[in-house]
């Protein structure tokens, strides 16, 4: 597929609608409906700027030798302006105008630019009071740190959209009928989307008290510990809910300092063990009821929407972590690395849970963020590095691999969720003794040989009674594939250097997970023109096609539950394992060309290539598992050329 015609003009490609339908748009009095990516690139007018004003004030005073008192203040004021001007000649505006053009030629949607503009103000203030002690007593070293910190963050957002905007006259056309339902092209009906407008202000406050302790004997045995109390205004009304005590302790053993462990093979070997408890917060929730005010697009009256009923029992997420690790250096420093095994137990995990709809109903579901589960996570991280290989051509590399998995050990949320709630991945709903990242699907029974409709099983009989099937489907009928995130991930970077020229090649890999690929969705295709996919060409068309395709026939009617039986089935799940050439970097040092008295040092030029492509993949469709939702275009390769110098 080329983005440019042979004569140099910009080519149009498929987007949203059939090309034959798009070509006939002009004959029906519509605007050019073609989508030309190169035109869009030229017409785009989107930019963002950010101004920051940061100041710090600090006082340090040595009370005694090795005892220091410090007081620090910091303030940050940032203003961010975002502007996105959608030109009337761009596809986004032309598509809206054409869709709302009536049979008599009346354009219900104004033909002009669309301006999205926003401004965000951020003001952050923090203060810290701290006492540091570092004392050496012979072969003993003691380090102590005690302090308190307070922080306040205020943010304010002003965002709006203007239709029919003229950038020269600074005018817009906003008096439109947002209540009327218009017939849409090529089909369906709908109201003109009410232009977005948002005014938001948030204030977050945090308070911490902390202390750290460390003891070192002859650089051989080390003991450390820390304790802190963190509090936030996001949590419950009681003090013990606003704050949480957190702590950790650890020991380390440097075996190289032992007289019995001396050899030429190992230059460094250090063992580490830590155990402690940390806390997490979710800034998207609060213990208090929250309300969002707006103007109703139909009545033009002010309205208030309860976005959360609040939860006075909301508590911090708490994570207890055990870590066993080792750092090593071998072969006269040529081989180095580290290994860490960890085990985490999480309590009071915060997630979205279904609640009594008479308490709160959010418009689509009665749900609320609250503490609802416990989880255990375990895994390891291994890092290896090889240096100093070769004389004229020097070779070094770094390799790292990580393994992680989790298991929900307890779930005290709502267990009355239907199978479709898990199949559609609603808010990563937990299931006890399953991974929080488990991927579930509906079983696939094939296509009806006479109609091409997806088949389902009801009372042991294959038919097309979809509503009955979904409502009666038992949880044990779901298909469990495995993790939806990689169990193993890592990278292998090779570095070669010859004189002033160096090259770095990075290969990354991900193993042990699944992803759901996209396909045609008729319910979207038939209502708003969306949902098109290349699989449409492989759909069932006549009896016998069910033997060579799994893509259902076109129903020519909107049956959303029929779509779900196909799009959420096991037939669209693929293995995500792959190896990727992540990036290549080429550097050339030019310092040798600089004069001895030059103020410029370490001058170099470089060329950087990113996202070079997949070397191997396990899925059968040749898809990129990192971009499973890319229906038409994959993530592009990136090329950067630049220079670097120190002055």
SULRA-V605885 format. One line per field, one symbol per residue. ss: DSSP state (A for helix, B for strand, O for the rest). Layout:
# SULRA-V605885
ss = ???
This chain:
# SULRA-V605885
ss = OOOBOOOOOBOOBOOOOOAAAAAOOAAAOOOOOOBOAAAAAAAOBBBBBBBBBBBBBBBBBBBBOOBBBBBBBBBBBBBBBBBBBBOOOOAAAAAAAAAOBOOOOOBOOOOOBBBBBBBBBBBBBBBBBBBBBBBBBOOBBBBBBBBBBBBBBBBBBBBBBBBBBBOOOOBOOOOOOOOOOBBOOOOOBBOOOOOOBBBBBBBBBBBBBBBBBBBBBOOOBBBBBBBBBBBBOOOOOOAAAABBBBBBBBBBBBAAAOOOOOOOOBBBBBBBBBBBBBBBOOOOOOOOOBBBBBBOOOOOOBBBBBBBOOOOOOOOBBBBBBBBBBBBBBOOOOBBBBBBBBBBBBBBBBBBBBOOOOOOOOOOOOBBBBBBBBBBBBBBBBBBBBBBBOOOBBBBBBBBBBBBBBBBBBBOOOOOOOAAAAAOOAAAOOOOOOOOOBBBBBOOOOBOOOOOOBOBBBOOBBBOOAAAAAAAOOAAAOBBBBBOOOOBBBBBBBBBBBOOBBBBBBBBBBBOOBBBOOOOOAAAAAAAOOOOOAAAAAOOOOOOAAAOOOOOOOOOOOOAAAAAAAAOBAAABBBOOBBBBBBBBBBBBOAAAOOOOOOOBBBBBBBBBBBBBBBBBOOOOOOOAAAOOOOOOOOOOBBBBBBBBBO
